[in-house]
Amino acid sequence: MQDIHTTNQNQPLPQVRSCGVLIVKGDPIQAFLLMKHSDRWDLPKGHVEPGESDLQCALRELEEETGISKDDIALDANYKFVHQYEVHDKRTGSEKCLKTLVIFLARLIRDVEINLTEHQGYQWIDWNPPHTIQTQTIDALLDSLERHQQNLPALE
């Protein structure tokens, strides 16, 4: 049975979609990049613009927020993390929305200088699962990546 998110008035929640890229170093993974907000860690990601694919959005946001271009990375064509959760979105007047988060995986293929435009800082976090960083999205993403690295089926 499909889960349908509704408001109290039995109306479907408005939808928002955000895409980004988890950047890793090393093969096997040695570290991954997180961006620092004032109150949390996050990934380089953002909202999909009209006419833009998920991957186009993710690559645009990656370059805008870090300076890392598509030429600096190798995308893993076999990995995509999709997660849905409810948020109060500023773009809809803080109304409750159903957010779909799509994260692609890419390995950094050359050293680059991180150019911050929207975050207070960044950090390369050592790959040492399990990670406990942020329960809403980051921890689930990293658990999914660990299972992907071990060629295990994804958790339902």
C-alpha positions as CSV (number, residue, x, y, z in Angstrom):
1,M,0.0,0.0,0.0
2,Q,1.4,3.4,-1.0
3,D,1.8,6.0,1.8
4,I,0.0,9.2,0.9
5,H,0.8,12.3,3.0
6,T,-2.1,14.6,3.6
7,T,-3.0,17.7,5.6
8,N,-5.6,17.8,8.4
9,Q,-8.2,18.7,5.7
10,N,-7.4,15.5,3.9
11,Q,-5.7,17.5,1.1
12,P,-2.3,16.3,-0.3
13,L,0.7,18.2,1.1
14,P,2.5,20.6,-1.3
15,Q,5.6,19.0,-2.8
16,V,9.2,20.4,-2.8
17,R,12.2,18.7,-4.3
18,S,15.8,19.2,-3.4
19,C,18.9,17.5,-5.1
20,G,22.6,17.4,-4.2
21,V,25.8,15.4,-4.4
22,L,27.6,13.5,-1.7
23,I,31.3,14.0,-2.5
24,V,33.8,11.3,-1.4
25,K,37.5,11.0,-1.5
26,G,39.4,7.8,-2.0
27,D,38.7,4.4,-3.4
28,P,37.7,2.8,-1.0
29,I,36.1,5.8,0.6
30,Q,38.4,7.7,3.0
31,A,36.3,10.8,3.6
32,F,33.2,12.7,2.6
33,L,32.4,16.4,2.4
34,L,29.9,18.2,4.6
35,M,29.0,21.8,4.6
36,K,28.5,23.8,7.9
37,H,25.4,25.9,8.6
38,S,25.1,27.9,11.8
39,D,23.2,25.0,13.5
40,R,23.9,21.8,11.5
41,W,25.9,19.9,8.9
42,D,24.5,19.5,5.4
43,L,25.3,18.6,1.9
44,P,25.7,20.9,-1.1
45,K,22.1,20.7,-2.4
46,G,19.2,22.9,-3.4
47,H,15.8,23.1,-4.9
48,V,15.1,22.0,-8.5
49,E,14.4,24.8,-10.8
50,P,11.7,24.6,-13.5
51,G,12.8,22.5,-16.5
52,E,15.8,21.2,-14.6
53,S,16.5,17.4,-14.1
54,D,17.5,16.1,-10.7
55,L,21.1,15.6,-11.8
56,Q,21.3,19.0,-13.4
57,C,20.1,20.6,-10.2
58,A,22.6,18.5,-8.1
59,L,25.5,19.5,-10.3
60,R,24.5,23.2,-10.4
61,E,24.1,23.3,-6.6
62,L,27.5,21.5,-6.1
63,E,29.3,24.0,-8.2
64,E,27.5,27.1,-6.8
65,E,28.0,26.0,-3.1
66,T,31.5,24.5,-3.3
67,G,33.2,25.5,-6.6
68,I,33.5,21.7,-7.5
69,S,32.5,21.3,-11.1
70,K,31.3,18.2,-13.0
71,D,34.9,17.9,-14.4
72,D,36.3,17.5,-10.9
73,I,34.2,14.4,-10.1
74,A,33.3,10.9,-11.2
75,L,29.6,10.1,-10.7
76,D,28.6,6.7,-9.5
77,A,25.9,5.7,-12.0
78,N,24.8,2.8,-9.7
79,Y,23.9,5.0,-6.7
80,K,21.1,7.4,-6.0
81,F,19.6,8.1,-2.5
82,V,15.9,9.2,-2.4
83,H,14.3,10.2,0.9
84,Q,11.0,11.9,1.7
85,Y,10.1,13.7,4.9
86,E,7.8,16.6,6.0
87,V,9.2,20.1,6.4
88,H,8.0,23.7,6.9
89,D,9.3,25.2,3.7
90,K,10.1,28.9,3.5
91,R,9.4,29.0,-0.2
92,T,5.7,28.2,0.5
93,G,5.3,30.6,3.4
94,S,6.5,28.0,6.0
95,E,3.6,25.8,5.1
96,K,4.0,22.1,5.8
97,C,5.3,20.3,2.7
98,L,6.4,16.8,1.6
99,K,10.1,17.2,0.7
100,T,11.8,14.7,-1.7
101,L,15.6,14.7,-1.3
102,V,17.6,13.1,-4.1
103,I,21.4,12.7,-3.5
104,F,23.9,11.4,-6.1
105,L,27.3,10.0,-5.2
106,A,30.5,11.3,-6.8
107,R,34.2,10.7,-6.1
108,L,36.5,13.7,-6.3
109,I,39.1,12.9,-9.0
110,R,41.4,15.8,-8.4
111,D,42.1,18.2,-5.5
112,V,40.1,21.4,-5.6
113,E,39.9,24.5,-3.5
114,I,36.5,24.6,-1.8
115,N,34.8,28.0,-2.6
116,L,32.1,28.7,0.0
117,T,29.2,30.8,-1.0
118,E,26.3,29.8,1.2
119,H,27.9,28.0,4.2
120,Q,30.0,29.0,7.2
121,G,32.5,26.3,6.6
122,Y,33.1,22.7,5.4
123,Q,34.8,19.6,6.6
124,W,36.1,16.4,5.2
125,I,34.7,13.8,7.6
126,D,36.6,10.5,7.9
127,W,34.7,7.5,6.6
128,N,34.3,5.4,9.7
129,P,30.7,3.9,9.8
130,P,28.4,4.0,11.5
131,H,28.1,7.8,11.5
132,T,25.9,9.8,13.8
133,I,25.7,13.4,12.4
134,Q,22.2,14.4,11.6
135,T,19.2,12.0,12.0
136,Q,16.8,13.5,9.5
137,T,18.8,12.8,6.4
138,I,22.6,12.5,6.7
139,D,22.7,9.4,8.9
140,A,20.2,7.5,6.6
141,L,22.2,8.6,3.5
142,L,25.5,7.4,5.0
143,D,24.0,4.1,6.1
144,S,22.6,3.6,2.6
145,L,26.1,4.4,1.2
146,E,27.7,1.9,3.5
147,R,25.3,-0.8,2.3
148,H,26.0,0.2,-1.3
149,Q,29.8,-0.1,-0.7
150,Q,29.2,-3.6,0.6
151,N,26.9,-4.5,-2.3
152,L,24.0,-5.2,0.1
153,P,20.4,-4.6,-0.8
154,A,19.0,-1.3,0.3
155,L,16.9,-1.1,3.4
156,E,13.2,-0.6,2.9
